Amino acid sequence: MLIATSGCSDTSDPSAATSSPAAATTAEIATVTTTPPPAPPLVPAQPRLAPEPAQVADDLVADEYALRNPSSSPGARRDAARRQQAAYRAIGRHPEWDALTRPRIPPPLLAAYDLNVQARRHLDALLTGAATDTLPAWRIQAPPTAEELLALYREAEAESGVGWQYLAAVNLIETRLGSIAGTSTAGAQGPMQFLPSTFAAYGAGGDIHAPRDSIMAAGRYLAANGFNTDPDHALYRYNHSDHYVQAVKNYAAVLAADPTALHGYHGWEVYYRTTAGDVLLPIGYEQTGPVPVADYLAAHPQ
């Protein structure tokens, strides 16, 4: 479900839209018996959360600390980021859980928790259209490393004056930091989701699909729309929605308070809203045309 459905221009701007292999079984044939061996378990695409909201909160706290622990292995951080994203999605969609989950968050994590939950709710408020019964013609790829992205955001900040954390938040919402390679329904393209005509005005002759050129263009676009004097107005020009503006500001505030939060966001994945529920599109997903969601799920259980 996240991410790109429209594109950045003076009149139409980007908005948030926003698997695992099935296990094969074979029967071993013996001279006396043809009983097949047990099938290996399917590995679920989506992280499994605890059934109780309180435990979801406790597990989220553990994952938040794992992401902040410099001694955590890359694999542990990746798994923690996946669960972190899933937890915020679930908590964000269940306001009735708030009385159970929020009191379990320790004070050092509470500000980031509130910002992430509210960002999720603002993004969900953008989903006013009907869910689709097909999956998109996208390619899901590994984004640049968090270190590479941070360097690009800071370069764009130095040129445009637009805070790096805002550029990161826009990149996160639009294409999961560049994970989505595909054209939106409105024709927007690239990691920061520009209409080609708008990118031509702000891209300085660069490549709309190149992370550096796209991020630099986003800085120029926001600056040209008055970011340095009125950030809300500039972000609204990027996407004509107050919910979008607030979601960007929330994620930017998390990053401003703790830049290492970028490493957690870097591990977040692409979910797509369908009539069968949210479908996780993993790195390596690639379709040249719409795919019936039922067919995809038959081969890629969630």
C-alpha contacts under 8 A as a table, 3 or more apart, distances in Angstrom:
res1	aa1	res2	aa2	distance
1	M	17	A	5.44
1	M	18	T	3.77
1	M	270	V	7.11
1	M	271	Y	4.62
1	M	272	Y	2.95
1	M	273	R	4.13
1	M	274	T	7.70
1	M	278	D	6.60
1	M	279	V	7.63
2	L	16	A	5.50
2	L	17	A	4.26
2	L	18	T	1.45
2	L	173	I	6.91
2	L	174	E	7.23
2	L	175	T	7.44
2	L	176	R	7.89
2	L	270	V	6.53
2	L	271	Y	5.97
2	L	272	Y	6.05
2	L	273	R	7.80
3	I	15	S	7.11
3	I	16	A	4.30
3	I	17	A	3.74
3	I	18	T	2.35
3	I	173	I	6.13
3	I	174	E	4.94
3	I	175	T	5.53
3	I	176	R	7.38
3	I	270	V	7.90
3	I	272	Y	7.99
4	A	7	G	7.66
4	A	14	P	6.38
4	A	15	S	5.63
4	A	16	A	5.07
4	A	17	A	4.80
4	A	18	T	5.53
4	A	174	E	5.27
4	A	175	T	6.49
4	A	184	S	5.51
4	A	188	A	7.56
4	A	193	Q	6.77
5	T	14	P	6.55
5	T	15	S	5.57
5	T	16	A	6.30
5	T	17	A	5.16
5	T	18	T	7.42
5	T	184	S	4.83
5	T	185	T	5.37
5	T	186	A	6.19
5	T	188	A	7.59
6	S	12	S	6.92
6	S	13	D	5.83
6	S	14	P	4.44
6	S	15	S	5.44
6	S	184	S	5.87
6	S	185	T	6.24
6	S	186	A	4.53
6	S	187	G	6.77
6	S	188	A	5.82
6	S	193	Q	7.64
7	G	12	S	5.91
7	G	13	D	4.29
7	G	14	P	3.85
7	G	15	S	7.06
7	G	184	S	7.39
7	G	186	A	6.06
7	G	187	G	6.50
7	G	188	A	4.24
7	G	189	Q	7.42
7	G	193	Q	5.57
7	G	194	F	5.01
7	G	195	L	5.00
8	C	11	T	7.95
8	C	12	S	5.80
8	C	13	D	3.47
8	C	14	P	4.79
8	C	188	A	7.04
8	C	193	Q	6.41
8	C	194	F	4.61
8	C	195	L	5.57
8	C	198	T	6.58
8	C	237	R	7.98
8	C	238	Y	5.54
8	C	239	N	7.05
9	S	12	S	5.01
9	S	13	D	5.17
9	S	194	F	7.03
9	S	195	L	6.28
9	S	197	S	7.51
9	S	198	T	5.06
9	S	237	R	7.93
9	S	238	Y	7.22
10	D	13	D	7.23
10	D	198	T	7.46
10	D	237	R	7.02
11	T	237	R	7.96
12	S	238	Y	7.93
12	S	239	N	7.28
12	S	240	H	7.68
13	D	194	F	7.67
13	D	237	R	6.72
13	D	238	Y	4.89
13	D	239	N	4.50
13	D	240	H	6.67
14	P	174	E	7.15
14	P	188	A	7.14
14	P	193	Q	5.90
14	P	194	F	6.98
14	P	238	Y	6.09
14	P	239	N	5.19
15	S	174	E	6.79
15	S	239	N	5.54
15	S	244	Y	7.21
16	A	123	L	6.92
16	A	126	L	7.22
16	A	173	I	5.95
16	A	174	E	5.64
16	A	244	Y	7.50
17	A	126	L	7.95
17	A	127	L	7.18
17	A	174	E	7.79
17	A	272	Y	7.84
18	T	173	I	7.44
18	T	174	E	7.11
18	T	175	T	7.48
18	T	270	V	7.36
18	T	271	Y	6.77
18	T	272	Y	6.07
18	T	273	R	7.67
19	S	44	P	6.98
19	S	45	A	4.21
19	S	46	Q	7.30
19	S	279	V	7.83
19	S	280	L	5.98
19	S	281	L	6.19
19	S	282	P	5.94
19	S	297	L	7.96
19	S	300	H	4.84
19	S	301	P	6.11
19	S	302	Q	5.73
20	S	43	V	6.51
20	S	44	P	6.24
20	S	45	A	4.68
20	S	282	P	7.40
20	S	300	H	5.37
20	S	301	P	6.64
20	S	302	Q	7.13
21	P	42	L	7.92
21	P	43	V	7.58
21	P	299	A	7.13
21	P	300	H	5.58
21	P	301	P	7.74
22	A	42	L	6.24
22	A	43	V	7.73
22	A	299	A	5.78
22	A	300	H	5.59
22	A	301	P	6.74
23	A	39	A	7.77
23	A	40	P	6.60
23	A	41	P	7.13
23	A	42	L	5.68
24	A	39	A	7.65
24	A	40	P	7.93
25	T	39	A	5.66
25	T	40	P	7.48
26	T	36	P	7.00
26	T	37	P	7.84
27	A	34	T	7.07
27	A	35	T	7.04
27	A	36	P	4.32
27	A	37	P	6.59
28	E	34	T	6.45
28	E	35	T	7.18
28	E	36	P	5.61
28	E	37	P	6.99
29	I	33	T	6.82
29	I	34	T	4.96
29	I	35	T	7.60
29	I	36	P	7.77
30	A	33	T	5.31
30	A	34	T	5.91
31	T	34	T	7.90
42	L	301	P	7.87
44	P	47	P	6.99
44	P	48	R	7.88
44	P	301	P	6.53
44	P	302	Q	5.28
45	A	280	L	6.70
45	A	282	P	7.95
45	A	300	H	7.75
45	A	301	P	6.87
45	A	302	Q	4.82
46	Q	86	A	7.85
46	Q	280	L	6.57
46	Q	302	Q	5.79
47	P	82	R	6.65
47	P	83	R	5.75
47	P	86	A	6.73
48	R	83	R	7.73
49	L	56	V	6.28
49	L	83	R	7.48
49	L	86	A	7.61
49	L	87	A	7.11
50	A	53	P	7.30
50	A	55	Q	5.95
50	A	56	V	5.44
51	P	55	Q	7.56
51	P	56	V	7.46
52	E	55	Q	5.40
52	E	56	V	6.35
53	P	56	V	4.91
53	P	57	A	6.32
53	P	91	I	7.92
53	P	97	W	6.37
53	P	100	L	6.62
53	P	101	T	6.21
54	A	57	A	5.17
54	A	58	D	6.34
54	A	100	L	5.72
54	A	101	T	5.33
54	A	104	R	7.31
55	Q	58	D	4.89
55	Q	59	D	6.01
56	V	59	D	5.21
56	V	60	L	6.09
56	V	87	A	6.59
56	V	101	T	7.66
57	A	60	L	4.99
57	A	61	V	6.28
57	A	87	A	7.67
57	A	101	T	5.27
57	A	102	R	7.55
57	A	104	R	6.46
57	A	105	I	7.01
58	D	61	V	5.16
58	D	62	A	6.46
58	D	104	R	6.71
58	D	105	I	7.57
59	D	62	A	5.06
59	D	63	D	6.25
60	L	63	D	5.02
60	L	64	E	6.06
60	L	83	R	7.32
60	L	84	Q	5.84
60	L	87	A	6.50
61	V	64	E	5.02
61	V	65	Y	6.32
61	V	105	I	6.61
61	V	106	P	7.90
61	V	109	L	7.89
62	A	65	Y	5.28
62	A	66	A	6.20
63	D	66	A	4.88
63	D	67	L	6.16
63	D	80	A	4.86
63	D	81	A	7.21
63	D	83	R	7.31
63	D	84	Q	6.36
64	E	67	L	5.22
64	E	68	R	6.43
64	E	80	A	7.39
64	E	84	Q	7.16
64	E	109	L	7.98
65	Y	68	R	5.01
65	Y	69	N	6.12
66	A	69	N	5.10
66	A	72	S	6.25
66	A	76	A	7.48
66	A	77	R	6.55
66	A	80	A	6.75
67	L	70	P	7.74
67	L	72	S	7.24
67	L	77	R	5.50
67	L	80	A	6.60
67	L	81	A	7.16
67	L	261	A	7.87
67	L	263	H	7.52
67	L	264	G	6.34
68	R	260	T	7.24
68	R	261	A	7.85
69	N	72	S	5.54
72	S	76	A	6.01
72	S	77	R	6.29
73	S	76	A	5.11
73	S	77	R	6.24
74	P	77	R	5.12
74	P	78	R	6.11
75	G	78	R	5.06
75	G	79	D	6.23
76	A	79	D	5.23
76	A	80	A	6.05
77	R	80	A	4.97
77	R	81	A	6.02
77	R	264	G	7.50
77	R	267	G	7.94
78	R	81	A	5.18
78	R	82	R	6.31
78	R	264	G	7.83
78	R	267	G	5.64
79	D	82	R	5.18
79	D	83	R	6.32
80	A	83	R	5.21
80	A	84	Q	5.90
80	A	264	G	7.86
81	A	84	Q	4.87
81	A	85	Q	6.15
81	A	264	G	5.01
81	A	265	Y	6.97
81	A	266	H	7.91
81	A	267	G	5.16
81	A	268	W	6.06
82	R	85	Q	5.32
82	R	86	A	6.33
82	R	267	G	6.25
82	R	268	W	5.69
82	R	269	E	7.10
83	R	86	A	5.00
83	R	87	A	5.97
84	Q	87	A	5.15
84	Q	88	Y	6.26
84	Q	264	G	7.89
85	Q	88	Y	5.29
85	Q	89	R	6.18
85	Q	265	Y	7.99
85	Q	268	W	5.99
85	Q	269	E	7.93
86	A	89	R	5.09
86	A	90	A	6.20
87	A	90	A	5.12
87	A	91	I	6.02
88	Y	91	I	5.13
88	Y	92	G	5.68
88	Y	116	N	6.76
88	Y	117	V	5.82
88	Y	120	R	7.04
89	R	92	G	5.18
89	R	93	R	6.28
89	R	117	V	7.66
89	R	120	R	6.36
90	A	93	R	5.26
90	A	94	H	6.40
91	I	94	H	5.14
91	I	95	P	6.87
91	I	97	W	6.80
91	I	98	D	7.60
91	I	101	T	7.99
91	I	117	V	6.79
92	G	95	P	6.49
92	G	117	V	4.99
92	G	118	Q	6.86
92	G	120	R	5.48
92	G	121	R	5.44
93	R	120	R	7.79
93	R	121	R	6.77
93	R	124	D	7.96
94	H	97	W	5.56
94	H	98	D	7.55
95	P	98	D	5.44
96	E	99	A	7.10
97	W	100	L	5.37
97	W	101	T	6.02
98	D	101	T	5.18
98	D	102	R	5.50
99	A	102	R	6.17
99	A	103	P	6.88
100	L	103	P	6.49
100	L	104	R	7.37
101	T	104	R	5.56
101	T	105	I	7.15
102	R	105	I	5.53
102	R	110	L	7.86
103	P	106	P	7.81
105	I	109	L	6.42
105	I	110	L	5.82
105	I	113	Y	7.71
106	P	109	L	5.65
106	P	110	L	6.15
107	P	110	L	5.04
107	P	111	A	7.71
108	P	111	A	7.40
109	L	112	A	5.67
109	L	113	Y	6.10
110	L	113	Y	4.93
110	L	114	D	6.14
111	A	114	D	5.30
111	A	115	L	6.29
111	A	254	V	7.97
112	A	115	L	5.12
112	A	116	N	6.08
112	A	254	V	5.53
113	Y	116	N	5.27
113	Y	117	V	6.13
114	D	117	V	5.25
114	D	118	Q	6.07
115	L	118	Q	5.26
115	L	119	A	6.00
115	L	250	N	5.18
115	L	251	Y	6.83
115	L	253	A	7.61
115	L	254	V	6.86
116	N	119	A	5.06
116	N	120	R	6.25
116	N	250	N	6.81
116	N	251	Y	6.68
116	N	254	V	7.76
117	V	120	R	5.19
117	V	121	R	6.44
118	Q	121	R	5.01
118	Q	122	H	6.19
118	Q	247	A	7.41
118	Q	250	N	7.50
119	A	122	H	5.12
119	A	123	L	6.21
119	A	246	Q	7.00
119	A	247	A	4.34
119	A	248	V	7.55
119	A	250	N	5.83
119	A	251	Y	6.89
120	R	123	L	5.18
120	R	124	D	6.17
120	R	247	A	7.30
121	R	124	D	5.04
121	R	125	A	6.22
122	H	125	A	5.07
122	H	126	L	6.79
122	H	243	H	4.86
122	H	244	Y	6.74
122	H	246	Q	6.98
122	H	247	A	5.82
123	L	126	L	5.26
123	L	127	L	7.21
123	L	243	H	6.50
123	L	244	Y	6.50
123	L	247	A	6.50
124	D	127	L	5.41
125	A	128	T	6.93
125	A	243	H	6.85
126	L	241	S	7.84
126	L	243	H	6.72
126	L	244	Y	7.41
131	A	273	R	5.94
131	A	274	T	4.77
131	A	275	T	5.26
132	T	135	L	7.56
132	T	273	R	7.06
132	T	274	T	4.68
132	T	275	T	5.56
133	D	274	T	5.52
133	D	275	T	5.28
133	D	276	A	7.25
133	D	292	P	6.08
133	D	293	V	5.60
133	D	294	A	7.77
134	T	274	T	6.97
134	T	290	P	5.78
134	T	291	V	5.10
134	T	292	P	4.31
134	T	293	V	4.79
135	L	272	Y	7.45
135	L	274	T	7.56
135	L	290	P	5.48
135	L	291	V	5.04
135	L	292	P	6.32
135	L	293	V	5.74
136	P	287	Q	7.15
136	P	289	G	6.78
136	P	290	P	4.99
136	P	291	V	6.74
137	A	182	G	6.87
137	A	286	E	7.08
137	A	287	Q	4.72
137	A	288	T	4.90
137	A	289	G	4.55
137	A	290	P	5.32
137	A	291	V	7.65
138	W	180	I	6.68
138	W	181	A	5.80
138	W	182	G	4.68
138	W	183	T	7.54
138	W	285	Y	7.53
138	W	286	E	5.72
138	W	287	Q	5.70
138	W	288	T	6.99
139	R	180	I	6.12
139	R	181	A	5.07
139	R	182	G	6.34
139	R	283	I	7.98
139	R	284	G	7.00
139	R	285	Y	5.62
139	R	286	E	4.20
139	R	287	Q	6.49
140	I	179	S	5.41
140	I	180	I	4.95
140	I	181	A	6.11
140	I	270	V	7.93
140	I	281	L	7.03
140	I	282	P	6.49
140	I	283	I	4.84
140	I	284	G	5.64
140	I	285	Y	5.26
140	I	286	E	6.40
141	Q	178	G	7.76
141	Q	179	S	4.93
141	Q	180	I	6.51
141	Q	181	A	7.14
141	Q	283	I	4.96
141	Q	284	G	6.11
141	Q	285	Y	7.80
142	A	178	G	7.77
142	A	179	S	5.61
142	A	283	I	6.13
143	P	177	L	6.11
143	P	178	G	5.16
143	P	179	S	5.00
143	P	266	H	7.91
144	P	148	E	6.06
144	P	149	L	6.24
144	P	177	L	7.90
144	P	178	G	7.50
145	T	148	E	5.15
145	T	149	L	6.22
145	T	266	H	7.78
146	A	149	L	5.10
146	A	150	L	6.05
146	A	262	L	6.70
146	A	263	H	6.08
146	A	266	H	6.27
147	E	150	L	5.17
147	E	151	A	6.30
148	E	151	A	5.24
148	E	152	L	6.42
149	L	152	L	5.06
149	L	153	Y	6.15
150	L	153	Y	5.06
150	L	154	R	6.13
150	L	164	W	7.64
150	L	168	A	7.90
151	A	154	R	5.21
151	A	155	E	6.15
152	L	155	E	5.01
152	L	156	A	6.21
152	L	212	R	6.02
152	L	215	I	7.05
152	L	216	M	7.75
153	Y	156	A	5.16
153	Y	157	E	6.10
153	Y	164	W	4.78
153	Y	165	Q	7.56
153	Y	167	L	6.26
153	Y	168	A	6.70
153	Y	215	I	6.84
153	Y	216	M	7.84
154	R	157	E	4.84
154	R	158	A	6.11
154	R	163	G	7.84
154	R	164	W	5.36
155	E	158	A	5.16
155	E	159	E	6.46
155	E	216	M	7.71
156	A	159	E	5.18
156	A	160	S	5.93
156	A	161	G	7.65
156	A	162	V	7.33
156	A	164	W	7.21
156	A	215	I	6.73
156	A	216	M	4.95
156	A	219	G	5.72
157	E	160	S	5.25
157	E	161	G	4.85
157	E	162	V	4.91
157	E	163	G	5.43
157	E	164	W	5.39
157	E	219	G	6.82
158	A	161	G	5.81
158	A	162	V	7.89
159	E	219	G	7.82
160	S	219	G	5.47
160	S	220	R	5.67
160	S	223	A	5.93
161	G	219	G	7.66
161	G	223	A	7.02
161	G	228	N	6.85
162	V	166	Y	7.14
162	V	167	L	7.40
162	V	219	G	5.86
162	V	222	L	7.12
162	V	223	A	6.46
162	V	227	F	6.69
162	V	228	N	6.84
163	G	166	Y	5.52
163	G	167	L	6.81
164	W	167	L	5.18
164	W	168	A	6.21
165	Q	168	A	4.99
165	Q	169	A	6.11
165	Q	251	Y	7.87
165	Q	252	A	4.77
165	Q	253	A	7.56
165	Q	255	L	5.80
165	Q	256	A	6.23
166	Y	169	A	4.98
166	Y	170	V	6.20
166	Y	248	V	6.59
166	Y	249	K	6.96
166	Y	251	Y	7.84
166	Y	252	A	5.09
167	L	170	V	5.19
167	L	171	N	6.14
167	L	215	I	7.10
167	L	218	A	7.25
167	L	219	G	7.04
168	A	171	N	5.03
168	A	172	L	6.03
168	A	177	L	7.38
168	A	252	A	7.30
169	A	172	L	4.99
169	A	173	I	6.23
169	A	248	V	5.27
169	A	249	K	7.61
169	A	251	Y	5.55
169	A	252	A	5.55
170	V	173	I	5.25
170	V	174	E	5.95
170	V	192	M	7.07
170	V	248	V	6.06
171	N	174	E	5.26
171	N	175	T	5.98
171	N	176	R	6.34
171	N	177	L	4.83
171	N	178	G	6.86
171	N	191	P	6.52
171	N	192	M	5.55
172	L	175	T	5.91
172	L	176	R	4.28
172	L	177	L	4.61
172	L	178	G	7.71
172	L	265	Y	7.45
173	I	176	R	5.89
173	I	177	L	7.67
173	I	248	V	7.57
174	E	177	L	7.51
174	E	191	P	7.16
174	E	192	M	6.14
174	E	193	Q	6.51
175	T	178	G	4.96
175	T	179	S	5.76
175	T	180	I	5.04
175	T	181	A	7.83
175	T	191	P	5.78
175	T	192	M	6.97
175	T	193	Q	7.64
176	R	179	S	5.29
176	R	180	I	6.73
176	R	266	H	7.72
176	R	268	W	7.10
176	R	269	E	6.84
176	R	270	V	6.69
177	L	191	P	6.77
177	L	266	H	6.97
178	G	181	A	7.09
178	G	190	G	7.60
178	G	191	P	4.53
178	G	192	M	7.63
178	G	211	P	7.32
179	S	191	P	7.75
179	S	269	E	7.93
179	S	270	V	7.54
179	S	283	I	7.69
180	I	191	P	7.27
180	I	270	V	7.68
181	A	189	Q	7.84
181	A	190	G	6.74
181	A	191	P	7.39
182	G	189	Q	6.50
182	G	190	G	7.39
183	T	186	A	7.81
183	T	187	G	5.52
183	T	188	A	5.53
183	T	189	Q	5.01
183	T	190	G	7.74
184	S	187	G	5.06
184	S	188	A	5.11
184	S	189	Q	6.71
184	S	193	Q	7.93
185	T	188	A	7.45
186	A	195	L	7.99
187	G	195	L	6.07
187	G	196	P	7.98
188	A	193	Q	4.94
188	A	194	F	4.83
188	A	195	L	4.38
188	A	196	P	7.04
189	Q	192	M	7.41
189	Q	193	Q	4.65
189	Q	194	F	5.32
189	Q	195	L	6.25
189	Q	196	P	7.23
189	Q	208	I	6.82
189	Q	209	H	6.93
190	G	193	Q	5.02
190	G	194	F	6.55
190	G	208	I	5.38
190	G	209	H	4.24
190	G	210	A	7.09
190	G	211	P	7.67
190	G	214	S	6.72
191	P	208	I	7.97
191	P	209	H	6.42
191	P	210	A	7.50
191	P	211	P	6.11
191	P	214	S	6.38
191	P	215	I	7.65
192	M	214	S	5.82
192	M	215	I	6.47
192	M	218	A	6.85
194	F	198	T	6.31
194	F	199	F	5.75
194	F	208	I	7.42
194	F	214	S	7.97
195	L	198	T	5.33
195	L	199	F	6.20
196	P	199	F	5.02
196	P	200	A	6.07
196	P	208	I	7.38
197	S	200	A	5.18
197	S	201	A	6.81
198	T	201	A	5.25
198	T	202	Y	6.53
199	F	202	Y	5.08
199	F	203	G	4.94
199	F	208	I	6.69
199	F	214	S	7.95
199	F	217	A	6.84
200	A	203	G	5.50
200	A	204	A	7.17
200	A	205	G	6.80
201	A	204	A	7.22
202	Y	217	A	5.04
202	Y	218	A	7.66
202	Y	220	R	6.19
202	Y	221	Y	6.23
203	G	206	G	5.37
203	G	207	D	7.44
203	G	208	I	7.24
203	G	213	D	6.27
203	G	214	S	6.85
203	G	216	M	7.23
203	G	217	A	4.76
204	A	217	A	7.54
206	G	210	A	7.77
206	G	213	D	5.48
206	G	214	S	7.96
207	D	210	A	5.30
207	D	213	D	5.95
207	D	214	S	7.28
208	I	211	P	7.98
208	I	213	D	6.46
208	I	214	S	5.54
209	H	213	D	7.65
209	H	214	S	6.70
210	A	213	D	5.39
210	A	214	S	5.99
211	P	214	S	5.23
211	P	215	I	5.98
212	R	215	I	5.27
212	R	216	M	6.01
213	D	216	M	5.21
213	D	217	A	6.08
214	S	217	A	5.09
214	S	218	A	6.25
215	I	218	A	5.06
215	I	219	G	6.42
216	M	219	G	5.17
216	M	220	R	6.41
217	A	220	R	5.05
217	A	221	Y	6.04
218	A	221	Y	5.01
218	A	222	L	6.11
219	G	222	L	5.33
219	G	223	A	6.07
220	R	223	A	5.10
220	R	224	A	5.98
221	Y	224	A	5.13
221	Y	225	N	6.35
222	L	225	N	5.11
222	L	226	G	6.60
222	L	227	F	5.46
222	L	234	A	5.34
222	L	235	L	6.89
222	L	237	R	7.99
222	L	238	Y	7.43
223	A	226	G	5.26
223	A	227	F	4.93
223	A	228	N	6.51
223	A	234	A	7.45
224	A	227	F	7.32
225	N	233	H	7.37
225	N	234	A	4.94
225	N	237	R	7.15
226	G	229	T	5.60
226	G	230	D	5.71
226	G	231	P	6.86
226	G	233	H	7.19
226	G	234	A	5.70
227	F	230	D	5.07
227	F	231	P	4.16
227	F	232	D	7.41
227	F	233	H	7.11
227	F	234	A	5.01
227	F	235	L	7.55
228	N	231	P	6.24
230	D	233	H	5.49
230	D	234	A	6.55
231	P	234	A	5.14
231	P	235	L	6.13
232	D	235	L	5.21
232	D	236	Y	6.02
232	D	245	V	6.38
233	H	236	Y	5.00
233	H	237	R	6.25
234	A	237	R	5.07
234	A	238	Y	6.53
235	L	238	Y	4.96
235	L	239	N	6.46
235	L	244	Y	8.00
235	L	245	V	5.62
236	Y	239	N	5.02
236	Y	240	H	4.88
236	Y	241	S	6.09
236	Y	242	D	6.75
236	Y	244	Y	7.57
236	Y	245	V	5.93
237	R	240	H	5.90
239	N	244	Y	6.66
239	N	245	V	7.55
240	H	244	Y	7.66
241	S	244	Y	5.17
241	S	245	V	6.42
242	D	245	V	5.00
242	D	246	Q	6.22
243	H	246	Q	5.23
243	H	247	A	6.16
244	Y	247	A	5.14
244	Y	248	V	6.24
245	V	248	V	5.32
245	V	249	K	6.27
246	Q	249	K	4.98
246	Q	250	N	6.04
247	A	250	N	5.09
247	A	251	Y	6.32
248	V	251	Y	5.40
248	V	252	A	6.02
249	K	252	A	4.97
249	K	253	A	6.01
250	N	253	A	5.10
250	N	254	V	6.46
251	Y	254	V	5.14
251	Y	255	L	6.41
252	A	255	L	5.11
252	A	256	A	6.03
253	A	256	A	4.98
253	A	257	A	6.20
254	V	257	A	5.38
254	V	258	D	6.17
254	V	259	P	7.73
254	V	261	A	7.05
255	L	258	D	5.00
255	L	259	P	4.64
255	L	260	T	7.27
255	L	261	A	5.83
255	L	262	L	6.59
256	A	259	P	5.95
258	D	261	A	5.73
259	P	262	L	5.94
260	T	263	H	5.73
260	T	264	G	7.63
261	A	264	G	5.28
261	A	265	Y	6.51
262	L	265	Y	5.04
262	L	266	H	5.92
263	H	266	H	4.97
263	H	267	G	6.71
264	G	267	G	5.41
264	G	268	W	6.94
265	Y	268	W	5.19
269	E	280	L	7.27
269	E	281	L	7.47
269	E	282	P	7.03
270	V	280	L	5.82
270	V	281	L	5.47
270	V	282	P	6.88
271	Y	278	D	5.96
271	Y	279	V	5.38
271	Y	280	L	4.39
271	Y	281	L	5.97
272	Y	278	D	5.34
272	Y	279	V	5.14
272	Y	280	L	6.36
272	Y	281	L	7.16
273	R	277	G	5.93
273	R	278	D	4.45
273	R	279	V	6.40
274	T	277	G	5.07
274	T	278	D	5.82
274	T	279	V	7.01
274	T	293	V	7.35
276	A	279	V	7.84
276	A	293	V	7.27
276	A	294	A	7.67
279	V	302	Q	7.01
280	L	302	Q	7.28
281	L	285	Y	6.08
282	P	285	Y	5.66
287	Q	290	P	7.11
287	Q	291	V	7.42
291	V	295	D	7.34
291	V	296	Y	7.01
292	P	295	D	5.42
292	P	296	Y	6.53
293	V	296	Y	5.08
293	V	297	L	6.09
294	A	297	L	5.23
294	A	298	A	6.18
295	D	298	A	5.22
295	D	299	A	6.83
296	Y	299	A	5.47
296	Y	300	H	5.89
297	L	300	H	4.67
297	L	301	P	5.09
297	L	302	Q	6.98
298	A	301	P	6.23
